Amino acid sequence: MKERKLLMIPGPIEFTPEVLQAMGQPTTSHLAANFLEAFGQALERLREVFLSPSGQPFIVAGSGTLAMDMAAANLIEPGDRALVVHTGYFSERFAAILERYGATVERVCAPAIGDAPAVEEVAAALERGTYKVMTITQVDTSTGVLADVRALAGLGRQYGTLVVVDGVCSIAGEELRQDEWGVDVALTASQKAIGVPPGLALLVASPRAMETFRRRKTPVANYYADWTEWLPIMEAYQARRPRYFATPAVNLVWALNVSLGQILAEGMDARIARHRRIARSFRAALSALGLRLVPVSPEKAAHTMTAVYYPEGVDSALLEKVQQAGVILAGGLHPEIRTRYFRIGHMGAVNPADLLATVGALEQGLAGLGYRFEPGVGLAAAQAALLEG
Ligand SMILES: *Cc1c(COP(=O)(O)O)cnc(C)c1O
């Protein structure tokens, strides 16, 4: 039997053979002509994937947390006020990072785990106070909750607040129209829906965000994340000119350029539609199996991943059983419900066959723990939903 396991967690995900091949190419100088071309092209493609023709892209070695750190370090000065639209673990991380750079943070919290704050509540907070920055976690990976970025970003524009979107678990899987929706900084990491092994922080900043950065009165309180250093580097690569600040992750950039090319070849609309179709059919399977989602309603559930409660009589031993059946899933992350639920990533190059394999392995795991259901009921529901389109 094949030993290979299918990796269905909310990052890192399964990567395409072409991306992995690019990782294995001989490493060149970070100033070699063909690398300048690949880096420059990756920057241009990043703008297209973020739907931000006016944006300034940044590609820096690091993880998603560095992308969050970079946004906060460059936009926040001590004493600034920031509003965090709070949907879970990663929203709280953003609050902590903003505070580290001296911001006074107010949180608009979800009424319950698995929910998102109402847009009206966020509007009320913006009406009460003046905030330089508002952060939104598009998909909070701890709850699988999808925030209404379009509506929230509209509020940001209305109240003159910079809108920063943590899209680490969403960009290139969920709909995000950075320019059209008025998002000032959208950020992600390579290992999630972008489809590249871990190690790259990716950001696109609007002209408004860059202007706010240029008008700072105090130096950026982080040496490595400072746009003062990185902007000339990105501009140089855009112009295919050599310039050094800190060594880029050469092989990851090769792989990123390949993956972004694949994403754009599929087309953003088709890609978003594929994620929706796969999420819908996965949820149909869970519902047929009698499992309950963490998000309080289907409209609030992400399309890149799913957070689901263990059914009665089942615990985290399920993950081991499912792994024996060939599929790797993730445990809980939200501190208040950590042991009561699990998570499945279905983003990036994921296809209907991966989805059916995952549902099949989940059924085997549930059966192995004595959970009672009609074998195949989840598979049938997933298949029926897939066939509906
Ligand atoms: C994964 C994730 C992060 C953190 O990214 P790392 O690459 O692990 O540092 C931040 N925000 C969200 C929404 C994520 O899913």
The ligand as an SDF file (V2000), in Angstrom:
LIG
                    3D

 15 15  0  0  0  0  0  0  0  0999 V2000
   -1.4150   30.5790    9.9570 C   0  0  0  0  0  0  0  0  0  0  0  0
   -1.9640   31.9090   10.2920 C   0  0  0  0  0  0  0  0  0  0  0  0
   -1.1710   32.9270   10.8340 C   0  0  0  0  0  0  0  0  0  0  0  0
    0.2550   32.7170   11.2470 C   0  0  0  0  0  0  0  0  0  0  0  0
    1.0550   32.3520   10.1800 O   0  0  0  0  0  0  0  0  0  0  0  0
    2.4670   31.6530   10.4760 P   0  0  0  0  0  0  0  0  0  0  0  0
    2.9750   31.3870    9.0930 O   0  0  0  0  0  0  0  0  0  0  0  0
    2.1600   30.4190   11.2470 O   0  0  0  0  0  0  0  0  0  0  0  0
    3.2840   32.5990   11.2390 O   0  0  0  0  0  0  0  0  0  0  0  0
   -1.7440   34.1570   11.0480 C   0  0  0  0  0  0  0  0  0  0  0  0
   -3.0270   34.3780   10.7650 N   0  0  0  0  0  0  0  0  0  0  0  0
   -3.8350   33.4370   10.2590 C   0  0  0  0  0  0  0  0  0  0  0  0
   -5.2430   33.7550    9.9460 C   0  0  0  0  0  0  0  0  0  0  0  0
   -3.3170   32.1730   10.0010 C   0  0  0  0  0  0  0  0  0  0  0  0
   -4.1110   31.2160    9.5030 O   0  0  0  0  0  0  0  0  0  0  0  0
  1  2  1  0
  2  3  1  0
  2 14  2  0
  3  4  1  0
  3 10  2  0
  4  5  1  0
  5  6  1  0
  6  7  2  0
  6  8  1  0
  6  9  1  0
 10 11  1  0
 11 12  2  0
 12 13  1  0
 12 14  1  0
 14 15  1  0
M  END
$$$$
